[in-house]
Amino acid sequence: MNDGIVKIKVKDKIHENLGMNSSAKNLFKELNNSQNKEINIDFSDVVFMSRSFAQEYIYQKNKSKKKIEEINVPNDILPMFEVVQKDFE
């Protein structure tokens, strides 16, 4: 078991354009099956994120037992997370 924090770069794992909610679902399927308890999701170099991706990402994150933190979120992507997060509050 790995007790350290693992970093996953979204651009390398999925794409720089995050459009499909199934991509978020597949990402969390992999994360939830990993041995790591703490995961940093690195959004550097991501240029687009759709609302459906953001909704699925936050839904899956809230459902996950892992400690997940977003890092290096570009300024033009951050507002989408903020808007969608309000839907879950």
PADREN-366406 format. One record per atom (N, C-alpha, C): x, y, z. Coordinates in steps of 0.001 Angstrom, whole numbers, plus 500000, padded with zeros to 6 digits. Layout:
// residues N
XYZ ...
This chain:
// residues 89
500835498810500000 500000500000500000 500875501246500000 500467502225499250 501222503462499149 500579504514500039 501312504986501050 500783505986501969 501097507409501523 501925507573500499 502273508907500014 501178509475499131 501366510727498786 500414511389497897 500871511165496461 499981510663495645 500299510444494244 499737511623493439 500458511999492378 500010513093491524 499658512541490153 498478512916489678 498029512490488358 497799513728487508 498458513772486364 498313514909485454 497174514602484473 496114515393484552 494917515156483755 495208515179482260 496056516108481830 496369516204480397 496967514899479877 497819514262480672 498444513008480241 497491511823480378 496639511866481383 495735510749481664 494508510768480755 493983511966480470 492769512079479651 493076512869478379 493167514190478517 493398515075477372 493460516499477897 493897517441477071 493901518845477486 492510519467477363 491630518820476596 490235519241476469 489359518217477173 488749518634478265 487945517730479083 486472517962478759 485948517137477877 484590517369477402 483572516350477849 483960515106477953 482987514045478186 482924513637479653 481701513506480162 481548513094481554 482056511671481764 482035510857480726 482552509488480858 484049509482481158 484767510514480718 486199510621481034 486406510795482526 485580511612483160 485672511804484612 485297510519485337 484272509853484852 483832508596485469 484943507548485401 485579507437484251 486666506469484075 487879506824484938 488175508117485051 489284508554485897 489046508121487341 487854508343487852 487572508004489245 487461506495489456 487070505789488437 487065504327488550 488484503843488816 489425504400488072 490839504056488255 491359504523489618 491021505756489996 491485506297491280 490939505487492453 489671505141492401 489049504403493501 489578502977493618 490092502442492531 490673501097492557 492146501095492947 492746502272493063 494169502344493411 494359502165494914 495568501849495297 495910501683496708 496129503017497410 496318504068496638 496622505385497205 495403505992497874 495624506561499051 494534507200499798 494442508689499504 495580509304499150 495623510734498854 496125510948497442 495364511733496674 495686511923495264 495560513396494911 496601513935494292 496553515285493741 496270515170492249 495231515862491816 494886515886490395 495426517190489826 496400517061488946 497098518207488367 496417518616487060 495841519810487062 495119520315485888 495979521236485029 497290521279485261 498128522158484437 498029521729482976 498045522724482101 497965522557480642 496588522133480137 495572522086480999 494203521827480534 493675523145479969 493109523092478760 492653524319478106 491136524450478068 490413523343478263 488949523389478220 488369522335479142 487284522703479825 486543521732480630 485060522033480473 484309521042480005 482870521234479833 482165521161481181 480951521689481196 480153521626482418 479836520172482772 479565519339481774 479236517937482066 480433517201482666 481642517494482197 482831516892482801 482960517357484242 482827518667484473 482967519218485824 481918518633486769 480689518490486301 479625517923487136 479946516482487521 480354515692486552 480671514291486830 481894514179487728 482888515026487492 484106515026488311 483750515293489775 482976516340490015 482627516694491396 481725515639492024 480795515111491251 479937514036491760 480778512834492190 481704512411491325 482563511266491629 483493511568492803 483998512790492863 484887513175493967 484140513105495296 482919513612495321 482118513593496550 481789512165496989 481675511270496039 481346509865496307 482571509062496757 483736509505496370 484970508765496617 485389508822498084 486014507748498540 486556507692499892 487997508218499938 488544508521498784 489918509034498691 489959510518499036 491128510960499490 491350512390499708 491924512941498408 491119513721497703 491503514209496383 491565515729496406 492675516249495883 492865517693495830 493279518087494417 492661519152493922 493018519671492609 494177520650492771 495157520540491893 496293521462491910 496498522026490509 497127523192490453 497476523841489179 496276524003488248 495124524369488816 493925524573487986 494054525932487300 494019525956485954 494147527227485231 493020528201485602 493323529475485577 492351530505485955 491077530481485112 491171530053483865 489969530026483042 489157528732483225 489689527766483943 488983526520484236 488336526592485631 488971527279486538 488512527364487932 487054527795488083 486566528800487341 485163529208487511 484159528079487227 484483527192486318 483572526078486029 483436525185487256 484536524887487928 484477524105489164 483626524826490210 483835526131490336 483121526899491351 481619526919491091 481209527115489849 479790527127489493 479155525773489754 479808524731489315 479255523391489457 479232522959490931 480248523347491703 480286522985493120 479054523517493849 478583524698493462 477393525292494097 476169524408493891 476108523692492765 474985522779492493 474945521635493499 476085521305494091 476180520173495004 476059520576496471 475926521874496724 475854522344498125 474413522441498585 
